[in-house]
């Protein structure tokens, strides 16, 4: 897909970028760290040039911070009364709005009624260890991080063709054992189950000396240890036929193996929005102005003078702003609805080609952490689940247990996070019906969800991101099998009006749906504005596979 | 091994035990939780009967707490100046002692010189989610727990036959992929690589549509994402031959799959000794007296009157104590060296049969967390390791990265945790030579260990548990293949002198080397004293496999 020449040119870019980044860090030093010494301003920095950033999502805020540090005069226009975009954490009193399917009007669907101190991330919820930009900003801004546990062997999976949920440890280890044993069997038949290969297969699959998977040693105990009793007595293995018949892998069971997820990740202590709060705070410290409640209505690229004019409504009045540069963090489906003048035909075709993905979440407050155990005999069937995700073929798709405040009394769970048809179906239902459906899915994993006193309906929250005003979707649904996406993706990487108007966000990054992608894009646009990164994009670019990058192998 | 009759009898025991435990929790309620209401004392409780507990290890303290709550008059004699036994956390100023191989005398080997606020667990370091007793006491005593990460895919393995270290994600996923592909190949040959089995194998191993493992999609990226570039580009797979040749699985690579370990476990915030501190505090609140620096010299079981007399030295003077019950938490190798009168021949044979395992640890203070990344370009080759263990065939066996205070500047690592011959070899070396050897092993994983300014030698600590006075080993080395161990294990479960003298500890539990085993044993002895659990043990009992239970499959 990428020519050798193209490869060569790109190989050079990161070096220039790195040098620049060092310079940026250097320039930021005094302001950001309070270090003394002379201000080291790289030659590329131009003081006072005006930048208008449209949208205070992760990319918009990152660009605002970086460009302000470099001396640009930055104003951010944000339509909502809060920063962060899809980076949103629900707490008591937070109001949720969606666009009504029939009227097309924005309605207040419900208000979060969690108890004080409880919260749930409605958008991004985890950070892999290799998302270095997100981690670096957290470290720089002292956003405390704690492990987000994606998988524990106590989590459950309820396969499509099964009427019960199995613990992860049984499904994972028994499948592993059977596959190793089946390979061992073919080797035994050839007298080749010997030496190092035998040793490896035995340790890989917990096979016995003959290559059989007869004891599920890693899958848990048949009963808890008792003094005098033989111990540990392994749980009986599920048969390979049972496992195959169940179709468990179709319920995203292997997603945590993907490099983007992992068993342990990170989350900010206190909610994902700590990141956007810190970004906004630091951007302001660096000189950026962030105007909330400013809804952009029109963008005009001028041929001369100030390069871009933006009209917006704020405080019930119409305003206009002008700037040398305009960086749009507005989600493309929203941008489609905003007046545009002076844009190229290619740009117009590009934004028409991009769809955003449908995705819903449901959040529950539980008044007891019954999934963690039965320490006081209150409730629970002793799952001993501490964080991680249970998977199900039910519409809810997955259940996230809290990775914070283990062993405390109350907790919040993500009671649905689904995609495509399932998200479309769930999103069409009114809030109470969504909660009813999600509760049924949850009961298939934990019967305790049947008790309103444990999991109160009036404290449930739900969001259908594709119906949320100013968002209209979870992420750009890029698809490398769509021919039109190549030209669209390429076009959106290039500024309009020479170097006047830039699109930013995870929507135009190799990591759609990830904050790291948003920050990468903000960095890229910053470099384009500084002239370090060429404004024209190679003829052939890669298109991200949004499904794989947000949901893993399917 | 266990007769049907024996099974039936035991099946009943846990129920009685559960009922008793409920009663115990009931009795503890008012004191422990501050709840009001009348004290509910079960009929079995006898006020004021004297119990002497020898040794303030986890089992001794647990028994002291539980028996005190039940109304017994409990005194704990502890030879050392601290409680906890092998549950020990090293901090600045802590002195380490070992018995000199030649002279047999206890010598002060070194003093921990960690910076203020740093600490390292020298004994137990992690708690699985199914060790319910440990977790329950932590919850009851408000010992804050945080995730202990045992495995991340960024951890390294340096196999026996390789001169470099590979990331876990490559070794784990490439092995998985190749094994699945090899099985797929045999199925393809039989036209059986179809339908659900094909789907499962593909997801299991990340195989392509033809069942080949051609792209290591889960093993990490070839390079970090760059805008415009094809992404993600998978790391090239290691070949199956390379993997087999390396012998990586011999370096305990698969230990985290074992049910006893897991990728995520728990640790107390601030050090494992928070558990024994809390147990000691609560035992004292419940009325127990804990005498530190009291070294037992003789134990005599009397036929009449007070049942046991214990002689001990404390404050330079000889003392004697008498009690109705005596519970010995003294490690068996230490007990062997204490005068004993009135013990049965069978008991004497039993303690002769038990050996304790050799095991060493090394701890490092690092002045930069170079393994976590290169945020500021200081050091590090961007491993992005946050917790978990790297494995090596070097003497050090394993390297534990801190699971606490991620993203801070300094940190402590477990730079060796080894067994058997390797522990014997390391333990024979003087402290500085141990640190030199451990540093070499660490450098094979991270060259940064070569820099004294990053990992200062004078802040290293080391312990050879088999040489530590009052401990003399890591755990009882029970071995089900040793005929003599059956009678020994059985005998030590029964009290001596009727119901006068009891042995407790993980040393006589199904979980040697684990705090849960110590607590199980304390519970068992408590039930025996209360008469809930029969004093005579079934004729045939199971013997724990200490190697498997402390090191997993080997």
Interface residues (C-beta under 8 A of the other chain):
Chain A: X1 X2 X10 X13 X14 X22 X129 X130 X132 X135 X136 X138 X139 X140 X145 X146 X147 X149 X151 X152 X153 X154 X169 X173 X175 X176 X179 X180 X182 X183 X186 X196 X197 X199 X200 X201 X202 X203 X204 X206 X217 X218 X219 X220 X221 X224 X225 X226 X227 X228 X229 X230 X231 X232 X243 X244 X245 X247 X249 X250 X253 X254 X257 X258 X259 X262 X263 X264 X266 X373 X375 X376 X377 X384 X385 X386 X387 X403 X406 X407 X493 X509 X510 X511 X516 X517 X520 X521 X524 X537 X538 X541 X542 X544 X549 X553
Chain B: X1 X2 X10 X13 X14 X22 X25 X129 X130 X132 X135 X136 X138 X139 X140 X145 X146 X147 X149 X151 X152 X153 X154 X169 X173 X175 X176 X179 X180 X182 X183 X186 X196 X197 X199 X200 X201 X202 X203 X204 X206 X217 X218 X219 X220 X221 X224 X225 X226 X227 X228 X229 X230 X231 X232 X243 X244 X245 X247 X249 X250 X253 X254 X257 X258 X259 X262 X263 X264 X266 X373 X375 X377 X384 X385 X386 X387 X388 X403 X406 X407 X493 X509 X510 X511 X516 X517 X520 X521 X524 X537 X538 X541 X542 X544 X549 X553
